[in-house]
């Protein structure tokens, strides 16, 4: 498939994911249309086949996104939430806690609810006195469930597959994070200490945002919002590109060959994702740079855009909610 044709079908899938409808039946109908498009494509009738494949992927995207929304609505925690049930969950932290005026919030992957095995995500509200778990840590938490809203902040959390909100009353640590998350956390903490020791008040928080994507306090971020420079305080493709270029240059100075330099760059990129957290914008940037470096390793730098189109298609098939996440866009 040519690069323009690949991007036509990728954008068709994207458009379908933006409008959740139906469910599995619609996704199956779209898959059938794509399958039917393969026969004329193999006979060289590219135009009609491409149109049929694009139409099928619009249907498939809408059906996949609709099926995900239906599954979230029928999740065990979502059914308990309207009754404000008090539950005890075993869960693992999926990101870092974000501070608010009254405490902090965080996403957890719940593995068990009152002894019942599940695999669902929940938005957790921690009181101000609590020490939220670090990324990767496993906790037992007890609290009251509440339904998630449909607008504003709740809508953005739904796109990350949260099905309910949990107001925590008590919790205890069950297991530490895996070694790679602990290593990344240690380096982040060390960077914060160095920045705070060498910079005036406030500047350290801004530098952490510029380099590691750590959200600065609202009063420090406000001027950036007003100037339209909020993108400087989040991790983006710029971080991925600079990391790859810097590591490639250092490897070249050390006498490494072409392939060794590219492999070192990809390893550094993987470490960057751990360090700044696998947010949608980070995954998008890492995917783009990996496609470019991978094409160079294959000796075909011109196919990077083609590979990126295939990666986009695969990511949307795996998670249709990415289509509506600003970081991915």
KOLDOGU-97322 format. One record per residue: x, y, z of N, C-alpha, C, CB in turn; residue number from 1; chain. Coordinates in steps of 0.02 Angstrom, whole numbers. Glycine has a CB too. Layout:
SITE     n.c1     n.c2     n.c3    ca.c1    ca.c2    ca.c3     c.c1     c.c2     c.c3    cb.c1    cb.c2    cb.c3   num   chaine
SITE        X        Y        Z        X        Y        Z        X        Y        Z        X        Y        Z   NUM        A
...
! end
This chain:
SITE     n.c1     n.c2     n.c3    ca.c1    ca.c2    ca.c3     c.c1     c.c2     c.c3    cb.c1    cb.c2    cb.c3   num   chaine
SITE       42      -59        0        0        0        0       44       62        0      -48        0       62     1        A
SITE       27      111      -41       67      172      -45       57      213       19       48      214     -107     2        A
SITE      104      259       30       98      301       90       34      343       90      159      347       95     3        A
SITE       16      378       34      -48      415       36     -108      371       50      -59      451      -31     4        A
SITE     -110      310       21     -166      266       34     -168      244      107     -162      204      -12     5        A
SITE     -109      231      135     -107      211      205     -134      266      250      -36      193      225     6        A
SITE     -116      328      235     -140      383      277     -214      396      266     -101      446      263     7        A
SITE     -240      381      207     -313      387      195     -350      339      241     -330      372      121     8        A
SITE     -328      276      245     -364      229      287     -352      243      361     -342      157      270     9        A
SITE     -291      268      379     -279      285      449     -324      343      471     -205      305      459    10        A
SITE     -331      393      428     -374      450      446     -448      430      445     -363      508      397    11        A
SITE     -466      382      403     -535      356      403     -549      322      470     -546      307      345    12        A
SITE     -502      281      494     -511      250      559     -516      302      614     -454      201      574    13        A
SITE     -474      353      610     -474      408      658     -543      441      660     -419      460      641    14        A
SITE     -570      457      601     -635      490      598     -689      446      630     -653      505      525    15        A
SITE     -686      381      618     -736      337      649     -729      335      724     -729      268      621    16        A
SITE     -667      335      750     -657      333      823     -683      396      857     -583      324      838    17        A
SITE     -686      451      820     -711      514      849     -786      513      861     -693      572      804    18        A
SITE     -822      465      830     -895      463      836     -917      393      856     -928      483      768    19        A
SITE     -911      376      920     -930      309      944    -1003      292      929     -917      302     1019    20        A
SITE    -1013      235      898    -1081      213      882    -1085      137      887    -1102      237      811    21        A
SITE    -1145      113      897    -1157       41      892    -1116        1      941    -1143       17      824    22        A
SITE    -1069      -35      917    -1028      -79      958     -995     -131      916    -1070     -111     1013    23        A
SITE     -993     -192      942     -958     -246      908     -986     -261      840     -959     -307      949    24        A
SITE    -1053     -256      832    -1084     -272      767    -1061     -223      713    -1161     -270      773    25        A
SITE    -1058     -159      731    -1036     -109      682     -962     -119      665    -1048      -38      708    26        A
SITE     -921     -134      716     -850     -148      705     -842     -208      659     -813     -159      772    27        A
SITE     -883     -260      669     -879     -319      627     -898     -303      555     -924     -375      654    28        A
SITE     -950     -261      547     -970     -241      479     -913     -203      444    -1033     -197      482    29        A
SITE     -880     -160      482     -823     -124      453     -767     -170      434     -797      -71      501    30        A
SITE     -753     -220      476     -701     -268      461     -718     -308      399     -690     -316      521    31        A
SITE     -781     -325      390     -802     -361      329     -791     -319      267     -877     -382      334    32        A
SITE     -806     -254      272     -796     -209      215     -722     -205      197     -824     -139      231    33        A
SITE     -679     -201      248     -607     -199      234     -585     -264      202     -567     -187      299    34        A
SITE     -611     -321      225     -592     -386      196     -614     -389      123     -624     -443      236    35        A
SITE     -675     -365      108     -699     -365       39     -656     -320       -6     -771     -343       37    36        A
SITE     -627     -268       24     -586     -222      -15     -520     -253      -36     -573     -158       24    37        A
SITE     -499     -307       -1     -435     -337      -17     -434     -370      -86     -416     -388       36    38        A
SITE     -489     -402     -106     -491     -437     -169     -480     -390     -229     -558     -473     -177    39        A
SITE     -519     -336     -236     -506     -291     -292     -437     -257     -287     -559     -238     -296    40        A
SITE     -413     -247     -227     -347     -217     -220     -293     -263     -248     -332     -201     -145    41        A
SITE     -301     -329     -237     -252     -376     -263     -255     -381     -339     -263     -445     -232    42        A
SITE     -313     -363     -369     -319     -365     -442     -300     -298     -474     -391     -383     -462    43        A
SITE     -275     -252     -432     -251     -188     -460     -304     -134     -464     -224     -199     -527    44        A
SITE     -363     -146     -440     -416      -94     -441     -412      -55     -376     -488     -127     -450    45        A
SITE     -361      -12     -372     -345       22     -309     -396       72     -287     -280       55     -315    46        A
SITE     -424      112     -334     -470      166     -315     -532      142     -279     -490      205     -375    47        A
SITE     -573       99     -310     -632       74     -275     -615       36     -211     -672       28     -321    48        A
SITE     -560       -2     -213     -541      -40     -153     -523        6      -96     -483      -87     -168    49        A
SITE     -487       60     -112     -468      108      -60     -529      142      -30     -420      160      -88    50        A
SITE     -578      160      -72     -639      191      -48     -678      143       -2     -684      214     -107    51        A
SITE     -682       80      -22     -718       31       19     -681       19       85     -726      -35      -20    52        A
SITE     -614       15       82     -576        5      143     -583       64      191     -502       -6      126    53        A
SITE     -582      125      163     -590      185      205     -659      185      238     -580      249      163    54        A
SITE     -711      170      198     -778      168      227     -784      115      281     -831      155      172    55        A
SITE     -752       57      269     -754        4      319     -719       24      383     -723      -58      291    56        A
SITE     -664       60      377     -627       80      437     -663      135      475     -557      103      418    57        A
SITE     -701      177      441     -743      225      477     -794      187      521     -781      272      427    58        A
SITE     -826      137      491     -873       96      529     -838       59      585     -910       47      483    59        A
SITE     -780       30      570     -744       -8      621     -723       36      679     -682      -42      591    60        A
SITE     -698       96      664     -678      142      717     -736      162      761     -646      204      687    61        A
SITE     -793      179      729     -852      197      768     -876      139      811     -909      221      722    62        A
SITE     -874       79      783     -896       20      821     -849        3      878     -902      -39      775    63        A
SITE     -783        7      866     -735       -8      919     -741       42      977     -664       -7      891    64        A
SITE     -747      106      960     -754      157     1012     -820      148     1049     -749      228      983    65        A
SITE     -873      133     1012     -937      121     1045     -936       61     1090     -991      113      993    66        A
SITE     -901        8     1069     -896      -52     1111     -857      -37     1175     -863     -109     1072    67        A
SITE     -804        4     1169     -766       23     1229     -809       63     1277     -703       63     1209    68        A
SITE     -849      109     1251     -893      148     1295     -945      104     1328     -927      205     1255    69        A
SITE     -973       57     1291    -1022       11     1320     -990      -32     1375    -1053      -33     1266    70        A
SITE     -929      -55     1363     -894      -95     1413     -881      -55     1476     -828     -123     1385    71        A
SITE     -863        9     1468     -850       52     1526     -914       63     1566     -821      119     1505    72        A
SITE     -970       73     1530    -1034       83     1564    -1056       21     1603    -1087      103     1514    73        A
SITE    -1038      -38     1579    -1058      -99     1612    -1007     -126     1660    -1074     -151     1562    74        A
SITE     -952      -89     1673     -900     -112     1718     -927     -120     1789     -840      -64     1718    75        A
SITE     -896     -164     1827     -919     -179     1895     -918     -117     1938     -875     -234     1927    76        A
SITE     -865      -78     1937     -861      -17     1977     -911       35     1955     -790       12     1974    77        A
SITE     -923       39     1889     -972       87     1864    -1042       70     1889     -971       89     1787    78        A
SITE    -1057        5     1896    -1124      -15     1920    -1132       -1     1995    -1137      -89     1905    79        A
SITE    -1076       -5     2032    -1080        8     2104    -1081       83     2121    -1022      -25     2139    80        A
SITE    -1054      124     2076    -1044      195     2091    -1109      233     2106    -1009      227     2034    81        A
SITE    -1164      224     2068    -1225      264     2083    -1251      254     2154    -1279      247     2034    82        A
SITE    -1239      197     2184    -1262      183     2252    -1214      209     2305    -1274      109     2262    83        A
SITE    -1159      242     2284    -1108      267     2330    -1083      211     2375    -1137      325     2373    84        A
SITE    -1068      154     2344    -1046       95     2382     -978      107     2414    -1043       33     2336    85        A
SITE     -969       79     2475     -905       81     2509     -869       16     2492     -913       91     2587    86        A
SITE     -809       21     2462     -775      -38     2437     -702      -37     2460     -779      -42     2359    87        A
SITE     -671      -96     2456     -599     -103     2467     -569     -132     2403     -583     -149     2530    88        A
SITE     -520      -99     2377     -490     -119     2313     -416     -134     2321     -501      -65     2259    89        A
SITE     -392     -180     2281     -320     -191     2272     -304     -160     2203     -300     -268     2276    90        A
SITE     -257     -113     2201     -246      -76     2139     -173      -55     2133     -291      -15     2136    91        A
SITE     -154      -39     2071      -86      -16     2055      -90       54     2026      -50      -64     2007    92        A
SITE      -45       98     2047      -43      167     2022      -19      168     1950        2      211     2067    93        A
SITE      -57      202     1907      -40      207     1836       -4      271     1818     -102      200     1795    94        A
SITE       -4      320     1864       31      382     1851       48      415     1918      -12      430     1807    95        A
SITE       76      474     1914       92      511     1975       31      549     1999      152      559     1963    96        A
SITE       25      556     2064      -31      595     2092      -22      669     2075      -35      585     2169    97        A
SITE      -78      702     2058      -78      773     2043     -110      811     2100     -116      787     1976    98        A
SITE      -74      859     2127      -98      898     2185     -153      947     2164      -40      936     2217    99        A
SITE     -203      954     2210     -256     1003     2202     -264     1040     2268     -323      968     2181   100        A
SITE     -311     1087     2270     -320     1126     2331     -341     1083     2390     -372     1180     2319   101        A
SITE     -381     1031     2377     -406      991     2433     -372      923     2441     -478      980     2424   102        A
SITE     -320      910     2404     -287      845     2409     -250      830     2344     -337      789     2424   103        A
SITE     -265      772     2313     -234      754     2250     -277      701     2215     -161      727     2262   104        A
SITE     -264      691     2151     -300      641     2113     -250      598     2074     -351      672     2066   105        A
SITE     -273      537     2056     -228      489     2025     -270      435     1991     -180      458     2077   106        A
SITE     -242      403     1940     -274      346     1909     -244      281     1935     -267      350     1832   107        A
SITE     -287      235     1955     -265      169     1978     -297      115     1934     -283      158     2052   108        A
SITE     -260       61     1923     -288        2     1891     -309      -46     1946     -237      -31     1841   109        A
SITE     -374      -58     1950     -401     -101     2003     -400     -174     1981     -474      -79     2022   110        A
SITE     -370     -216     2023     -365     -288     2008     -415     -329     2048     -296     -313     2022   111        A
SITE     -441     -301     2103     -490     -337     2143     -532     -287     2182     -455     -387     2192   112        A
SITE     -598     -301     2187     -645     -260     2225     -680     -305     2275     -697     -224     2177   113        A
SITE     -667     -294     2339     -697     -335     2392     -687     -410     2378     -771     -319     2399   114        A
SITE     -627     -427     2354     -612     -497     2341     -631     -521     2271     -645     -540     2390   115        A
SITE     -668     -482     2233     -689     -501     2166     -637     -476     2115     -759     -474     2149   116        A
SITE     -613     -521     2073     -562     -503     2024     -592     -462     1968     -528     -566     1996   117        A
SITE     -563     -404     1954     -583     -362     1898     -519     -335     1866     -631     -303     1922   118        A
SITE     -527     -297     1813     -472     -261     1782     -500     -196     1754     -436     -305     1727   119        A
SITE     -508     -147     1798     -539      -84     1780     -498      -26     1807     -612      -81     1807   120        A
SITE     -509       32     1779     -473       92     1802     -521      137     1840     -441      130     1742   121        A
SITE     -493      170     1890     -534      214     1932     -495      278     1945     -553      179     1998   122        A
SITE     -531      334     1947     -503      398     1968     -506      400     2044     -541      459     1936   123        A
SITE     -449      409     2076     -445      409     2149     -434      480     2174     -389      362     2174   124        A
SITE     -473      499     2223     -465      564     2257     -434      550     2325     -533      602     2264   125        A
SITE     -374      577     2336     -338      568     2399     -347      629     2443     -264      555     2387   126        A
SITE     -359      620     2508     -362      679     2553     -294      711     2559     -389      658     2623   127        A
SITE     -293      773     2582     -231      810     2587     -180      779     2632     -245      879     2610   128        A
SITE     -202      741     2683     -156      711     2731     -126      645     2706     -191      700     2796   129        A
SITE     -152      618     2651     -130      552     2627      -65      557     2587     -184      520     2585   130        A
SITE      -26      503     2587       32      497     2544       13      450     2487       95      471     2583   131        A
SITE       -5      478     2428      -26      435     2373       30      388     2352      -49      477     2314   132        A
SITE       13      331     2323       64      284     2299      103      314     2240       33      217     2280   133        A
SITE      165      294     2234      205      313     2176      188      269     2117      281      309     2192   134        A
SITE      205      292     2058      191      255     1997      218      184     2003      222      290     1936   135        A
SITE      173      135     1991      193       64     1993      182       30     2060      264       59     1975   136        A
SITE      170       68     2113      159       37     2179       88        7     2183      169       89     2235   137        A
SITE       82      -47     2222       18      -79     2231       -8      -64     2302       24     -156     2220   138        A
SITE      -72      -45     2307     -100      -27     2371     -168      -62     2381     -109       50     2375   139        A
SITE     -188      -64     2445     -256      -82     2463     -289      -19     2488     -259     -141     2517   140        A
SITE     -343        1     2458     -376       64     2476     -450       53     2487     -365      117     2420   141        A
SITE     -477       87     2537     -548       83     2553     -578      153     2547     -560       54     2624   142        A
SITE     -638      155     2518     -670      220     2511     -738      214     2477     -626      267     2472   143        A
SITE     -766      272     2461     -834      275     2432     -830      289     2357     -875      329     2467   144        A
SITE     -867      249     2319     -870      258     2247     -920      312     2229     -888      192     2212   145        A
SITE     -905      348     2174     -952      397     2147     -950      392     2071     -933      470     2170   146        A
SITE    -1007      408     2038    -1007      406     1964     -963      461     1935    -1079      412     1937   147        A
SITE     -935      448     1877     -896      499     1841     -943      541     1798     -841      467     1798   148        A
SITE     -932      605     1796     -971      648     1752     -954      637     1679     -961      720     1771   149        A
SITE     -988      675     1636     -979      668     1564     -943      727     1533    -1046      660     1531   150        A
SITE     -932      780     1571     -903      841     1542     -839      860     1580     -954      898     1545   151        A
SITE     -802      906     1549     -744      936     1581     -691      885     1600     -766      972     1643   152        A
SITE     -666      892     1661     -612      849     1684     -632      775     1683     -590      869     1754   153        A
SITE     -693      761     1704     -716      691     1706     -714      660     1637     -786      687     1736   154        A
SITE     -731      699     1585     -731      673     1517     -660      655     1495     -761      725     1468   155        A
SITE     -611      696     1514     -542      680     1496     -517      617     1531     -495      739     1511   156        A
SITE     -540      607     1593     -520      547     1630     -554      485     1600     -538      554     1706   157        A
SITE     -614      493     1576     -648      437     1543     -609      413     1481     -720      457     1522   158        A
SITE     -578      461     1446     -539      442     1387     -477      402     1406     -519      504     1349   159        A
SITE     -459      403     1469     -404      361     1493     -431      298     1527     -359      401     1542   160        A
SITE     -495      283     1512     -528      220     1531     -547      215     1604     -483      163     1514   161        A
SITE     -551      271     1640     -579      269     1708     -654      258     1704     -562      335     1746   162        A
SITE     -682      218     1750     -753      202     1748     -790      230     1808     -763      128     1743   163        A
SITE     -755      252     1860     -787      278     1920     -737      320     1958     -816      221     1964   164        A
SITE     -761      353     2010     -718      393     2054     -720      362     2124     -740      468     2056   165        A
SITE     -662      358     2156     -657      329     2223     -629      382     2270     -611      266     2223   166        A
SITE     -669      399     2322     -646      444     2375     -617      402     2431     -705      490     2401   167        A
SITE     -551      405     2439     -516      360     2484     -522      383     2557     -443      354     2465   168        A
SITE     -537      335     2601     -538      349     2673     -476      321     2707     -601      319     2704   169        A
SITE     -451      264     2681     -392      233     2713     -358      190     2660     -413      189     2776   170        A
SITE     -291      183     2667     -255      140     2620     -189      117     2652     -242      177     2554   171        A
SITE     -161       64     2623      -95       40     2645      -57       13     2585     -102      -14     2701   172        A
SITE        8       17     2587       51       -6     2534       58      -82     2536      121       26     2538   173        A
SITE       49     -114     2479       55     -187     2474      121     -208     2440       -4     -216     2436   174        A
SITE      142     -172     2390      203     -191     2353      235     -130     2323      186     -244     2298   175        A
SITE      301     -130     2322      338      -75     2291      333      -79     2215      412      -77     2313   176        A
SITE      352      -25     2183      352      -23     2110      408      -67     2081      360       49     2085   177        A
SITE      401      -91     2019      455     -128     1987      519      -85     1983      434     -150     1916   178        A
SITE      576     -119     1975      641      -85     1979      648      -29     1929      697     -135     1969   179        A
SITE      621      -36     1868      631       16     1818      593       80     1836      609       -8     1749   180        A
SITE      534       73     1866      498      132     1888      533      165     1947      426      115     1906   181        A
SITE      561      124     1992      598      152     2049      660      190     2026      617       96     2098   182        A
SITE      694      163     1975      754      197     1949      735      264     1918      789      153     1897   183        A
SITE      681      265     1880      659      328     1850      638      378     1904      601      316     1801   184        A
SITE      603      354     1955      581      398     2009      640      426     2047      535      361     2057   185        A
SITE      692      386     2057      752      409     2092      786      465     2053      800      351     2103   186        A
SITE      791      457     1987      823      509     1947      781      573     1946      834      484     1875   187        A
SITE      715      566     1943      672      626     1945      680      663     2011      598      605     1935   188        A
SITE      683      626     2067      692      657     2132      760      691     2137      684      605     2188   189        A
SITE      811      659     2109      878      689     2111      880      753     2070      930      639     2085   190        A
SITE      847      753     2012      845      813     1971      810      870     2007      810      799     1904   191        A
SITE      755      853     2042      718      905     2080      763      936     2134      655      874     2111   192        A
SITE      801      893     2169      845      920     2222      899      965     2193      878      862     2261   193        A
SITE      928      945     2137      981      985     2105      953     1052     2082     1012      948     2046   194        A
SITE      894     1050     2050      864     1112     2025      847     1159     2083      800     1097     1984   195        A
SITE      818     1131     2137      799     1173     2194      860     1202     2230      757     1132     2244   196        A
SITE      916     1166     2230      976     1191     2263     1010     1246     2224     1025     1134     2275   197        A
SITE     1002     1246     2158     1040     1293     2117      999     1348     2085     1074     1257     2065   198        A
SITE      933     1349     2095      891     1398     2062      847     1435     2113      848     1365     2009   199        A
SITE      827     1497     2097      781     1533     2142      714     1499     2146      772     1606     2117   200        A
SITE      674     1521     2195      607     1492     2205      566     1498     2141      571     1527     2263   201        A
SITE      532     1444     2124      489     1444     2065      525     1422     2002      461     1512     2054   202        A
SITE      589     1440     1995      625     1422     1934      636     1347     1930      692     1459     1931   203        A
SITE      647     1315     1988      658     1243     1988      596     1206     1963      676     1219     2059   204        A
SITE      537     1229     1985      475     1197     1963      465     1206     1888      415     1227     2001   205        A
SITE      482     1265     1862      476     1276     1790      525     1232     1750      488     1350     1773   206        A
SITE      586     1225     1775      635     1184     1740      615     1111     1741      704     1193     1772   207        A
SITE      585     1088     1796      559     1020     1798      504     1009     1745      532     1003     1868   208        A
SITE      463     1061     1736      412     1056     1684      441     1056     1614      364     1114     1691   209        A
SITE      493     1097     1603      524     1102     1538      561     1038     1519      572     1161     1536   210        A
SITE      592     1005     1568      634      948     1554      600      881     1563      694      950     1596   211        A
SITE      559      874     1616      529      810     1632      453      810     1629      550      789     1701   212        A
SITE      423      866     1611      350      869     1606      314      867     1672      327      813     1565   213        A
SITE      349      882     1728      316      884     1794      273      946     1797      368      882     1852   214        A
SITE      206      941     1808      163     1000     1807      183     1049     1862       90      979     1816   215        A
SITE      197     1112     1844      214     1162     1895      151     1186     1931      251     1222     1864   216        A
SITE      158     1221     1988      100     1248     2021       60     1295     1975      121     1287     2084   217        A
SITE       -5     1299     1988      -49     1338     1944      -27     1410     1937     -120     1335     1970   218        A
SITE       -2     1441     1992       17     1511     1988       78     1522     1944       31     1538     2058   219        A
SITE      121     1471     1938      179     1477     1893      160     1463     1821      234     1429     1916   220        A
SITE      111     1420     1811       91     1402     1743       46     1455     1712       56     1336     1743   221        A
SITE       13     1497     1753      -35     1546     1727       -6     1592     1674      -62     1587     1783   222        A
SITE       54     1622     1684       82     1665     1631       94     1628     1566      147     1695     1655   223        A
SITE      113     1564     1569      123     1525     1508       56     1515     1473      157     1458     1524   224        A
SITE        3     1502     1512      -63     1495     1482      -84     1559     1447     -115     1477     1536   225        A
SITE      -73     1616     1479      -93     1680     1451      -54     1696     1387      -82     1736     1502   226        A
SITE        9     1674     1384       51     1688     1325       45     1635     1271      123     1695     1346   227        A
SITE        5     1583     1283       -2     1530     1235       59     1485     1230      -16     1558     1167   228        A
SITE       97     1479     1285      159     1440     1286      155     1379     1331      217     1484     1308   229        A
SITE       94     1356     1344       85     1298     1388      123     1237     1363       11     1282     1395   230        A
SITE      130     1232     1296      162     1173     1267      235     1166     1290      159     1176     1192   231        A
SITE      265     1221     1313      335     1217     1336      341     1179     1402      363     1288     1345   232        A
SITE      287     1174     1440      289     1142     1506      267     1069     1504      245     1180     1554   233        A
SITE      259     1041     1445      241      971     1439      292      937     1393      169      962     1411   234        A
SITE      299      871     1402      345      834     1360      315      826     1290      361      764     1391   235        A
SITE      357      834     1239      333      832     1171      384      798     1127      317      903     1144   236        A
SITE      372      801     1061      419      773     1014      488      805     1017      392      778      944   237        A
SITE      489      868     1039      553      902     1045      600      866     1093      543      975     1068   238        A
SITE      573      842     1150      613      806     1198      641      741     1167      572      790     1261   239        A
SITE      598      706     1130      619      643     1100      674      654     1048      560      607     1068   240        A
SITE      664      705     1006      714      720      954      781      741      984      688      775      907   241        A
SITE      779      785     1034      841      808     1066      877      750     1100      826      863     1117   242        A
SITE      839      705     1131      870      648     1164      906      604     1113      818      606     1202   243        A
SITE      871      589     1058      901      546     1007      962      578      975      849      529      952   244        A
SITE      958      643      960     1015      678      930     1074      680      978      995      749      909   245        A
SITE     1061      695     1041     1116      700     1089     1151      633     1099     1089      726     1157   246        A
SITE     1111      579     1108     1141      513     1119     1178      490     1056     1087      462     1138   247        A
SITE     1150      504      997     1184      485      935     1251      521      928     1140      501      874   248        A
SITE     1252      586      947     1314      625      942     1366      598      991     1301      699      956   249        A
SITE     1345      582     1052     1392      555     1102     1419      487     1080     1358      550     1170   250        A
SITE     1374      445     1053     1396      379     1029     1445      386      971     1335      336     1008   251        A
SITE     1434      436      928     1481      447      872     1549      469      898     1452      499      824   252        A
SITE     1549      513      948     1612      535      978     1649      477     1010     1600      591     1029   253        A
SITE     1611      428     1035     1642      369     1067     1666      318     1016     1593      337     1115   254        A
SITE     1655      331      952     1679      286      900     1630      232      880     1741      255      921   255        A
SITE     1566      237      900     1516      186      883     1498      191      809     1453      194      926   256        A
SITE     1481      135      779     1461      134      710     1389      156      701     1469       65      682   257        A
SITE     1367      156      637     1300      181      620     1246      144      659     1287      174      545   258        A
SITE     1247       77      655     1194       37      688     1196       44      763     1201      -37      668   259        A
SITE     1257       45      792     1263       51      865     1236      118      889     1336       42      886   260        A
SITE     1247      170      849     1222      237      869     1146      238      870     1249      291      820   261        A
SITE     1115      206      819     1042      206      816     1012      164      872     1018      180      748   262        A
SITE     1044      107      888     1019       65      941     1025      101     1009     1057       -2      943   263        A
SITE     1081      136     1019     1090      175     1080     1037      229     1086     1160      206     1083   264        A
SITE     1021      260     1029      970      313     1029      902      285     1048      967      347      961   265        A
SITE      885      225     1022      820      195     1038      817      174     1111      807      134      994   266        A
SITE      873      150     1139      875      132     1210      865      194     1253      942       97     1228   267        A
SITE      897      250     1233      888      312     1271      816      337     1266      936      366     1245   268        A
SITE      785      327     1208      715      347     1200      669      307     1245      693      339     1127   269        A
SITE      682      242     1251      643      200     1297      650      225     1369      663      126     1291   270        A
SITE      712      243     1388      723      269     1455      687      336     1465      798      277     1468   271        A
SITE      686      378     1413      651      442     1417      576      431     1431      660      482     1352   272        A
SITE      546      381     1399      475      367     1410      463      348     1483      450      310     1363   273        A
SITE      508      307     1511      502      290     1582      510      352     1626      553      237     1601   274        A
SITE      557      395     1608      574      452     1650      518      504     1651      637      484     1625   275        A
SITE      488      518     1594      438      571     1590      366      544     1593      448      611     1527   276        A
SITE      359      477     1596      295      443     1602      263      432     1533      248      483     1648   277        A
SITE      232      374     1522      203      357     1457      136      390     1445      196      282     1449   278        A
SITE      136      456     1440       75      494     1425       61      488     1349       82      568     1446   279        A
SITE       -1      503     1327      -16      499     1255       32      540     1212      -86      522     1242   280        A
SITE       48      601     1233       94      642     1193      163      611     1190       99      713     1222   281        A
SITE      184      579     1244      250      547     1246      250      486     1200      269      527     1318   282        A
SITE      197      446     1203      193      387     1160      192      407     1087      132      346     1177   283        A
SITE      155      460     1071      153      484     1002      221      505      978      104      543      995   284        A
SITE      257      544     1020      323      568     1002      372      510      995      349      618     1053   285        A
SITE      370      464     1043      415      406     1041      401      363      979      408      364     1104   286        A
SITE      337      356      962      320      317      902      347      350      839      245      309      897   287        A
SITE      341      416      835      365      452      776      440      445      768      345      526      779   288        A
SITE      477      456      823      550      452      819      573      380      808      581      479      884   289        A
SITE      539      332      840      557      262      829      547      243      755      515      216      874   290        A
SITE      493      268      725      482      253      654      538      281      611      415      283      631   291        A
SITE      560      342      625      614      372      586      680      335      595      623      446      605   292        A
SITE      697      320      658      760      285      671      757      213      644      776      284      747   293        A
SITE      700      181      652      693      113      626      700      111      550      626       84      645   294        A
SITE      673      161      516      681      164      443      754      173      424      639      221      414   295        A
SITE      791      212      463      862      220      449      900      154      459      892      274      494   296        A
SITE      881      117      512      914       52      524      901        4      467      889       22      590   297        A
SITE      842        9      436      826      -35      379      856      -10      314      751      -40      372   298        A
SITE      889       48      318      919       76      257      869      109      211      955       23      221   299        A
SITE      809      126      238      757      157      197      728      217      234      700      105      180   300        A
SITE      767      270      239      742      329      276      679      360      246      796      381      279   301        A
SITE      666      346      183      608      375      151      542      344      173      614      370       78   302        A
SITE      545      286      207      483      252      226      459      272      295      491      178      223   303        A
SITE      492      321      328      473      339      396      400      361      401      518      396      422   304        A
SITE      377      401      353      307      423      355      260      365      344      295      477      301   305        A
SITE      281      317      304      239      257      293      234      217      358      269      213      237   306        A
SITE      291      208      392      291      171      454      249      207      507      363      161      480   307        A
SITE      255      272      509      216      311      558      141      303      545      236      385      556   308        A
SITE      121      302      482       51      290      466       27      223      491       39      296      392   309        A
SITE       70      172      482       52      105      506       48      103      582      103       53      482   310        A
SITE       94      139      616       92      143      689       28      177      713      154      180      716   311        A
SITE       10      231      679      -52      267      696     -112      221      690      -61      329      651   312        A
SITE     -114      183      635     -169      136      624     -172       84      680     -162      102      555   313        A
SITE     -114       57      697     -112        5      749     -132       32      817      -42      -25      753   314        A
SITE     -108       92      835     -126      120      900     -201      134      906      -87      185      911   315        A
SITE     -231      158      852     -303      173      855     -344      108      858     -324      214      794   316        A
SITE     -321       56      824     -355       -9      829     -350      -36      901     -326      -59      779   317        A
SITE     -292      -25      933     -282      -50     1001     -321       -9     1052     -209      -50     1018   318        A
SITE     -324       57     1041     -358      101     1088     -393      158     1050     -309      130     1140   319        A
SITE     -456      149     1030     -490      200      991     -500      265     1029     -557      175      969   320        A
SITE     -495      265     1096     -503      326     1135     -445      375     1124     -509      310     1209   321        A
SITE     -389      350     1098     -333      395     1083     -352      449     1033     -273      354     1057   322        A
SITE     -400      434      990     -420      482      938     -445      547      968     -473      452      893   323        A
SITE     -471      545     1029     -499      605     1060     -455      634     1115     -567      591     1089   324        A
SITE     -393      609     1122     -348      636     1173     -303      689     1142     -305      579     1204   325        A
SITE     -302      748     1173     -266      804     1145     -192      788     1135     -273      864     1190   326        A
SITE     -161      754     1184      -91      737     1178      -76      695     1117      -68      701     1239   327        A
SITE     -120      649     1100     -110      607     1041     -121      648      977     -157      547     1042   328        A
SITE     -172      691      978     -185      733      919     -125      776      903     -246      777      930   329        A
! end
